[in-house]
Amino acid sequence: MEKLTHQEEEIMLIIWQVKSGVIKDFLNRMEEPKPPYTTVASIVKNLEKKGFLTSKKHGNIYEYIPVMDESEYKTKFMSGVVRNYFENSYKEMVTFFAKEQKISTKDLEEIIKLIEKQ
């Protein structure tokens, strides 16, 4: 799976929220200053080429639909991060964040409770 650029990810987050739509729908949900319509259209076309979206033509308008949902993307993306940066070990990833003080003891305790419930 290709990694999304920041702009692609921003638009995919909007598309996942609306489930499907046309370029104008996505543009209307973007924060100010909004990019030009043509920029959003170009990014959406790239997302379709990368396999993240499919489209249906209605007259002269295209409706875009995500191929995968947000949780599926997160799972695949995080698996790649863990594989590429943490020797395929979630333990290494958690250790990294603990050493960098990006995760608190309280957070770790909550994670342990979640694991134990499973």
C-alpha positions as CSV (number, residue, x, y, z in Angstrom):
1,M,0.0,0.0,0.0
2,E,1.3,3.4,-1.0
3,K,1.8,5.9,1.8
4,L,-0.5,8.9,1.6
5,T,0.9,12.4,1.4
6,H,-0.3,14.9,4.0
7,Q,-2.7,16.5,1.6
8,E,-4.0,13.1,0.5
9,E,-4.5,12.0,4.0
10,E,-6.4,15.2,4.9
11,I,-8.8,14.6,2.0
12,M,-9.2,10.9,2.8
13,L,-10.2,11.8,6.4
14,I,-12.9,14.0,4.9
15,I,-14.0,11.3,2.5
16,W,-14.2,8.7,5.2
17,Q,-16.4,11.1,7.2
18,V,-18.9,11.7,4.4
19,K,-18.7,8.1,3.1
20,S,-18.9,9.2,-0.6
21,G,-19.3,12.4,-2.5
22,V,-18.3,14.8,-5.2
23,I,-15.3,17.2,-5.1
24,K,-17.4,20.1,-4.0
25,D,-18.6,18.0,-0.9
26,F,-15.0,17.5,0.1
27,L,-13.9,21.1,-0.5
28,N,-16.8,22.4,1.5
29,R,-15.6,20.4,4.6
30,M,-12.1,21.7,4.4
31,E,-10.9,24.5,6.7
32,E,-10.0,28.0,5.5
33,P,-8.0,28.8,3.6
34,K,-9.4,26.2,1.2
35,P,-7.3,25.0,-1.6
36,P,-8.5,25.6,-5.2
37,Y,-11.1,23.2,-6.6
38,T,-8.6,22.0,-9.2
39,T,-6.1,21.1,-6.5
40,V,-8.6,19.0,-4.6
41,A,-9.7,17.4,-7.9
42,S,-6.1,16.5,-8.7
43,I,-5.5,15.0,-5.3
44,V,-8.7,13.0,-5.5
45,K,-7.7,11.7,-8.9
46,N,-4.3,10.6,-7.5
47,L,-6.1,8.8,-4.6
48,E,-8.2,7.0,-7.2
49,K,-5.0,6.0,-9.2
50,K,-3.4,4.8,-5.9
51,G,-6.5,2.5,-5.3
52,F,-7.9,4.3,-2.3
53,L,-11.0,5.5,-4.1
54,T,-13.4,4.3,-6.8
55,S,-15.7,6.5,-8.8
56,K,-19.2,6.4,-10.3
57,K,-20.1,8.7,-13.1
58,H,-23.5,10.5,-12.8
59,G,-24.0,12.5,-16.0
60,N,-20.9,14.7,-16.1
61,I,-20.1,14.5,-12.4
62,Y,-18.0,11.8,-10.6
63,E,-19.0,10.5,-7.2
64,Y,-16.0,9.2,-5.2
65,I,-16.2,6.3,-2.8
66,P,-13.5,5.0,-0.5
67,V,-12.3,1.4,-1.3
68,M,-11.3,0.8,2.3
69,D,-12.5,2.3,5.6
70,E,-10.4,4.4,7.9
71,S,-9.8,1.6,10.5
72,E,-8.5,-0.7,7.7
73,Y,-6.1,2.0,6.5
74,K,-4.9,2.6,10.1
75,T,-4.3,-1.1,10.6
76,K,-2.3,-1.4,7.4
77,F,-0.4,1.9,7.9
78,M,0.5,1.1,11.5
79,S,1.6,-2.5,10.6
80,G,4.0,-0.9,8.0
81,V,5.3,1.6,10.6
82,V,5.9,-1.2,13.1
83,R,7.5,-3.4,10.5
84,N,9.7,-0.7,9.0
85,Y,10.7,1.3,12.1
86,F,10.4,-1.1,15.0
87,E,11.7,-4.4,13.7
88,N,8.2,-5.7,13.4
89,S,7.7,-5.5,17.2
90,Y,4.9,-3.6,18.9
91,K,7.0,-4.0,22.1
92,E,9.8,-2.0,20.5
93,M,7.3,0.6,19.5
94,V,5.9,1.0,23.0
95,T,9.4,1.0,24.4
96,F,10.4,3.8,22.0
97,F,7.5,6.0,23.1
98,A,8.1,5.2,26.8
99,K,11.8,6.2,26.5
100,E,10.9,9.4,24.6
101,Q,8.3,10.2,27.3
102,K,5.5,10.3,24.8
103,I,3.5,7.8,26.8
104,S,2.7,8.0,30.5
105,T,2.7,5.3,33.1
106,K,-1.1,5.8,33.4
107,D,-1.4,5.2,29.6
108,L,0.7,2.1,29.8
109,E,-1.5,0.8,32.7
110,E,-4.6,1.4,30.7
111,I,-3.1,-0.5,27.7
112,I,-2.2,-3.4,30.0
113,K,-5.8,-3.5,31.2
114,L,-7.1,-3.5,27.7
115,I,-4.8,-6.4,26.8
116,E,-5.8,-8.4,29.8
117,K,-9.5,-8.0,28.9
118,Q,-8.8,-9.5,25.5
